[in-house]
Amino acid sequence: MGSGKVEELLNNIPYDFRWAREDEWKSAMIMVWKTFMSYDSPDYSEEGVKEFFEFITDDDIYKAFLKGTYRVMLALDGDRIIGVGSIRNMNVLSLLFVDGEYHHKGVGSVLIELLGDYVKRRNGELLFKVKSSPYAVGFYKEQGFYATGEEQVKAGIRVTPMEKRL
């Protein structure tokens, strides 16, 4: 599933990575919510926290997942979901969350590489975009993303637009 860099990363990490199944949606979003609350929510207003919750529990995003237009990849340690990464609009990284217990173990890096490889191979895209939370800006820079604008705030959600050439 991918380039030499992806294969090298996968050989050096003891976790499994694959596309989410329909029955895993709820568990994936629970892990996303718990991680958001631990790491991202301190940088958000009450309105922003509510807005994020509404986004991950919205029927439209779930329906897009079921149709295959909102792709969700999981990182698993056995049967435990330890990471989630999703793609929308062909080349936008929508959610990237790794359980705090697994931070600094390469899980997020592998998810970015796998999803970036998918965006390039499947969709023919050369730019991988993300709207980063304040908490994750440094991580995305380490992954080769660069800011394309100043931080923005909409409905209490603080994001910095970023992209990476594939």
C-alpha positions in Angstrom: 0.0 0.0 0.0 2.3 2.8 -1.1 5.7 4.3 -1.6 9.1 3.2 -0.3 8.8 5.8 2.6 5.5 4.3 3.6 6.8 0.8 3.5 9.8 1.8 5.6 7.6 3.4 8.2 5.3 0.4 8.3 8.2 -1.9 8.9 9.4 0.1 11.9 6.1 0.3 13.7 4.1 -2.5 15.4 0.6 -1.3 14.6 -1.8 -2.0 11.9 -3.3 0.6 9.5 -6.4 0.1 7.3 -9.6 1.8 6.1 -12.4 1.9 8.7 -15.4 -0.4 8.4 -18.9 0.9 8.9 -19.2 -0.7 12.4 -16.1 1.1 13.6 -17.3 4.6 13.0 -18.7 5.2 16.5 -15.6 3.8 18.2 -13.3 5.9 16.0 -15.3 9.1 16.8 -15.2 8.3 20.5 -11.4 8.0 20.4 -11.3 11.3 18.4 -13.5 13.1 21.0 -11.5 11.9 24.0 -8.2 12.9 22.3 -9.6 16.3 21.3 -10.8 16.9 24.8 -7.4 16.1 26.3 -5.1 18.0 23.9 -7.1 20.4 21.7 -10.0 21.7 23.7 -7.8 23.9 26.1 -7.1 26.1 23.0 -10.8 26.4 22.1 -13.7 28.4 23.4 -16.8 26.7 24.7 -18.4 27.5 21.3 -15.4 25.8 19.5 -15.6 22.6 21.6 -19.4 22.4 20.9 -18.8 23.0 17.2 -16.2 20.2 17.0 -18.5 17.8 18.8 -21.3 18.7 16.4 -19.0 18.1 13.4 -17.9 14.6 14.5 -21.5 13.6 15.4 -23.2 15.1 12.3 -25.3 12.7 10.2 -23.9 14.3 7.0 -20.3 13.3 7.7 -21.4 9.8 8.7 -23.4 9.5 5.4 -20.4 10.7 3.4 -18.3 8.0 5.2 -20.8 5.4 4.3 -20.8 6.6 0.6 -17.0 6.5 0.5 -16.6 10.3 0.0 -15.2 10.8 3.5 -12.5 8.2 3.8 -11.4 7.2 7.3 -8.2 5.3 8.1 -7.5 3.7 11.4 -4.4 2.8 13.3 -4.9 -0.2 15.5 -3.0 -1.9 18.3 -4.6 -5.3 18.2 -8.3 -4.4 18.1 -7.9 -1.0 19.9 -8.3 2.1 17.7 -5.3 4.2 18.6 -5.4 6.6 15.6 -7.8 8.1 13.1 -7.1 10.0 9.9 -9.7 11.1 7.4 -9.8 12.7 3.9 -12.4 15.0 2.5 -12.7 16.9 -0.8 -10.1 14.7 -2.5 -7.0 16.2 -0.7 -7.9 17.7 2.6 -6.9 16.0 5.9 -10.0 16.4 7.9 -9.3 14.7 11.2 -6.0 13.4 12.5 -6.0 12.1 16.1 -3.7 9.7 17.9 -4.6 8.4 21.4 -2.3 10.2 23.9 -0.8 6.9 25.0 0.6 6.5 21.5 2.0 10.0 20.9 5.6 10.2 19.7 5.5 6.6 18.5 5.1 7.3 14.7 1.4 6.6 14.5 0.5 10.1 13.2 3.4 10.2 10.8 2.4 6.9 9.3 -1.2 8.0 9.0 -0.1 11.2 7.2 2.2 9.2 4.8 -0.5 6.6 4.0 -3.2 9.2 3.5 -0.9 11.5 1.5 0.1 8.5 -0.7 -3.6 7.7 -1.2 -4.4 11.4 -2.1 -1.6 11.4 -4.7 -2.2 7.9 -6.2 -6.0 7.7 -6.1 -6.9 11.3 -6.6 -3.9 12.6 -8.6 -3.5 15.5 -6.2 -0.1 17.1 -5.7 -1.1 19.2 -2.6 -2.2 17.8 0.7 -4.1 20.4 2.8 -5.1 20.6 6.5 -6.5 23.2 8.8 -4.4 22.6 11.9 -5.4 23.2 15.5 -3.0 25.3 17.5 -1.9 22.1 19.3 -0.8 20.3 16.1 0.9 23.1 14.0 4.4 22.0 15.1 3.7 18.4 14.4 2.5 19.2 10.9 5.6 21.3 10.2 7.7 18.3 11.2 5.7 16.3 8.6 6.6 18.8 5.8 3.5 21.0 5.9 3.8 24.8 5.8 1.4 27.5 6.7 -0.5 29.1 3.8 -2.1 31.8 5.9 -2.6 33.2 9.4 -4.6 31.5 12.1 -8.4 31.8 11.6 -11.2 31.5 14.0 -14.7 30.4 12.9 -17.5 29.4 15.3 -14.8 29.1 18.0 -12.6 26.8 16.0 -9.0 28.0 15.7 -7.1 26.7 12.7 -4.0 27.5 10.7 -4.3 26.6 7.0 -1.4 24.4 5.9 -0.4 22.3 3.0 2.3 19.9 1.9 3.5 19.1 -1.7 3.2 15.4 -2.5 
